[in-house]
């Protein structure tokens, strides 16, 4: 999503409409708006990020309401660049011994584990998704197809990775 605007003027306008708003001057400079369980970040580049627990329709509605308030000259249609899904494995699987689990996939190019660099098994098996599996049992699925593949990923983890 991209908005074209004067950044300082935008902050002044949005302060009239939102109570939980702040201006971060650290890099990257951004306007932060918190509404219920969502957070909207607006960057000087015109790009924005919406985070939190809400539906896609709620996120798009928030985007358009903010765009309306700042009377942007150019509003591109919002499109999803990336979505992040998190899940937790049942407690009886945890903690995971990643060093043992990765042995099944030691020659597999799409399943990687380099503990010196990152403390998770990284799986690149699904188009447009990057999956991180941590020893705590937390699973983080990142990418534009996260929602599409989330059930298949969880099933693969239970049936292929954890199955003995």
C-alpha angles and dihedrals in degrees: 000000000000133000128187113217150124103272101211093043089048092056091051092051095046092051087069092059105033128052099191099057131128138178118224114201094183118099118309092038108218148160112234121203120183119198122173105306096342133088123202118200119194117192130202089246090066092250119123138195128207118200135175143065108312141107123273089247090056090051093049091047090052091049093052094045091054091045089051093052094052093044093226117201094215125034118173118203110269113252131180115252096170141351127196123213123185129196136170125222118233113276095249089069094052138134095034120211098221093185090061095041094052092057090081090058103034092126096038111108094203095054113063138173124181106161092185089063105030131005097228143071107254118210122193097175098119125066111253094006136103116192125199119192115193129199089246089066093253115141120200118191115192131183144065093290097046095115092044095054102030096105094044090049094051091047091050091051092051097041104034109022101035099030111104 
